[in-house]
Amino acid sequence: MTDSKAPLAITAAAAPPRARPSNYPEPFASRMAKRDKRPLGDLFGLKSFGVNLTRLAPGGQSALMHRHTVQDEFVYILDGEAVLVSESGEARLGPGMCAGFTAGGAAHHLVNRSDRDVVFLEIGDRLPGDSASYPADDIQASMGSDGKWRFTHKDGTAY
């Protein structure tokens, strides 16, 4: 059965941006100030996986360097140039290039070291019980039964 409120099709760039630029607590949320995410999958009522149209301004980053325990992720570069930074090294990604990240694999994120915006699609599954670790920062995350992320310090104390 289809969701009667979901559009049949849209222009992706016209989708509304996320209400909050980042779910991270401070001091991490402000590091995402040059990131604009448009949650496309949510507009269509997708339950099994999410899709975001993401734009990073020069100097922006996609997320903190992280890895998921359950979620696989995939990115596809549409425009501009990003640098994929991971525990395995760095790679430049241009239009038409893609990268995938298995659950439990190398920690990673994209950064924009160029002088123009980079635009890409982010795709990830929505399996329950996910958590994320951030090797370069004092933060960890776990997905609650309500589907919302909860963030703590690595010692377990709340932000």
C-alpha positions in Angstrom: 0.0 0.0 0.0 1.3 3.5 -0.9 1.4 6.5 1.4 -1.3 8.8 0.0 0.7 11.8 1.4 3.9 10.9 -0.3 4.7 12.7 -3.7 5.0 10.6 -6.8 8.2 12.4 -7.8 10.1 15.6 -6.8 13.0 17.7 -7.9 15.6 16.6 -5.2 17.2 20.0 -4.7 13.7 21.5 -3.9 13.1 19.1 -1.0 13.0 20.8 2.3 16.2 20.7 4.4 16.4 18.9 7.7 14.8 21.0 10.5 18.0 20.7 12.6 21.3 20.8 10.7 22.8 18.2 13.0 21.6 15.7 15.7 25.0 15.9 17.4 25.3 17.7 20.7 27.7 20.6 21.0 30.6 21.0 20.6 30.1 18.8 17.6 26.9 20.2 16.0 28.6 23.4 15.0 31.1 21.5 13.0 28.3 20.6 10.7 27.4 24.3 9.9 28.5 24.0 6.3 26.4 20.9 5.6 22.9 21.0 4.1 20.9 17.7 4.2 17.7 17.1 2.4 16.1 13.8 3.6 14.6 12.4 0.4 13.7 9.0 1.6 11.5 10.4 4.4 9.5 12.4 1.8 8.5 9.1 0.2 7.8 7.3 3.5 10.7 4.9 3.0 11.2 2.6 6.0 14.0 0.2 5.1 16.6 2.7 4.0 17.2 6.4 4.0 18.5 8.7 1.2 19.8 12.2 1.7 20.8 14.8 -0.8 23.7 16.5 0.9 25.6 19.7 0.0 28.9 20.6 1.7 30.2 24.2 1.4 33.9 24.7 1.2 35.4 23.6 4.5 32.4 21.5 5.4 32.2 17.9 6.5 29.6 15.2 6.1 29.8 13.9 9.7 32.3 13.3 12.4 34.6 10.4 11.4 32.5 7.4 12.4 31.6 3.7 11.9 28.2 2.0 12.4 27.7 -1.4 14.1 24.7 -2.4 11.9 24.2 0.2 9.2 25.8 -0.1 5.8 26.3 3.2 4.0 26.8 4.3 0.4 27.7 7.8 -1.1 27.5 8.9 -4.7 29.1 12.2 -5.8 26.9 14.3 -8.1 28.8 17.5 -8.3 32.1 19.0 -7.0 34.9 17.2 -5.3 35.0 15.7 -1.8 37.9 14.0 0.1 36.9 10.7 1.6 38.9 10.5 4.9 39.1 7.1 6.5 41.3 5.1 8.9 42.6 3.5 5.7 43.7 6.8 4.1 42.2 9.4 1.8 40.7 9.4 -1.6 39.5 12.2 -3.8 35.9 11.7 -5.1 34.5 13.5 -8.1 31.2 13.4 -10.0 30.2 9.9 -10.9 32.4 8.3 -8.2 31.0 6.4 -5.2 32.1 4.7 -2.0 30.5 2.1 0.3 31.0 1.4 4.0 30.1 -1.8 5.6 28.9 -2.0 9.2 31.9 -2.4 11.5 34.3 -1.3 8.7 36.7 1.6 8.7 35.6 4.8 10.3 35.1 7.5 7.6 33.6 10.9 6.6 33.7 13.3 3.6 35.3 16.7 3.8 35.2 19.5 1.2 38.7 20.9 0.8 37.8 22.6 -2.5 36.7 26.2 -3.2 33.2 25.1 -4.4 30.2 23.1 -3.1 30.1 19.3 -3.3 26.8 17.6 -3.7 26.2 13.9 -3.1 23.7 11.2 -2.3 24.0 9.4 1.0 22.2 6.0 1.3 22.0 3.9 4.4 19.8 1.1 5.8 17.6 1.6 8.8 18.1 -1.7 10.7 17.3 -1.5 14.4 19.9 -1.7 17.1 22.5 0.4 15.4 25.2 2.3 17.3 28.1 4.4 16.1 31.6 5.0 17.3 33.8 8.1 16.6 37.5 7.3 17.0 38.7 10.9 16.8 36.1 12.5 19.2 34.8 11.9 22.7 31.3 10.8 21.6 29.4 7.6 21.0 25.8 7.1 19.7 23.2 4.5 20.1 19.8 4.2 18.3 16.9 4.1 20.7 13.8 1.9 20.2 12.1 5.1 19.1 14.5 5.5 16.1 16.3 8.5 17.6 20.0 8.7 18.3 21.3 9.1 21.8 24.7 10.6 22.3 27.1 10.1 25.3 30.7 10.6 26.1 32.9 7.5 25.6 32.7 6.9 29.4 28.9 6.7 29.1 28.1 10.1 30.7 25.4 12.1 29.0 26.0 15.3 27.0 
